[in-house]
Amino acid sequence: MIIILFRFGPEVIMVNVDGTRVLFGNTSQGPITSTIDGIKLSKSGVIKEFPDLKYSDNWSKEAAFRFKQKINSLETESERARYIIKDLKSHGYKLWRIQRKGHRPEDISKWDS
């Protein structure tokens, strides 16, 4: 299990990668986490990643489906974590901390490339 913390404005966003299961949460919701299906996606962010969904009525569901496909195609938790870091950084999220399997936080410089 890898826990990734990002800063996005005043909030801290948590992403928990546990095998192929990815949960998202933020400081405004306390300990509540959700899969990609339960979070509110930004249409502009989705269009930035998937321009072909610009005129789709089901853009949110299709983006969630594609995210799950991508996560399942990656072989390790580390690859999944790196993909999520790269993707969220492109949308303005700042990597803050990474913790693996309940151990102390790691040096983020090896992840933040």
Buried (B, 14 or more C-beta within 10 A) or exposed (E): EBBBBBBBEEEBBBBBBEEEEBBBBBEEEEEEBEEBEEBEBEEEBBBEBBEEBEEBEEBBEBBBEBBBEEBEEBEEBEEBBBBBBEBBEEEEBBBBBBBBEEEEEEEBEEBEE
